[in-house]
Amino acid sequence: MTRMKRPKQPMPPDVDQALRSAGVLDAYRERPEYQRNGYLGWIGQAQQDETRATRVRQMVDELREGGVYMGMPHTPSRRVTP
């Protein structure tokens, strides 16, 4: 059961491929549903290809880095490096 108030966004094939290529699909899946949906909605609202590509890169970078969501600290997702 979901408690999201916003409509669920579908996963676009290019975003799925970007997550897989960058090796961050598991990090994406570990994020709360509202964050996954937020990323997809934000990317989908881009009106220019360059803006969309920039947003996909930001999402990938944040997932790789951990501890960040939409440019804001997100402590639960912080990566612990050995």
PyMOL commands that set and color helices and strands:
alter all, ss='L'
color gray80, all
select helices_A, chain A and resi 13-22+25-30+33-44+49-65+75-77
alter helices_A, ss='H'
color red, helices_A
select strands_A, chain A and resi 68-69+72-73
alter strands_A, ss='S'
color yellow, strands_A
deselect
rebuild
show_as cartoon
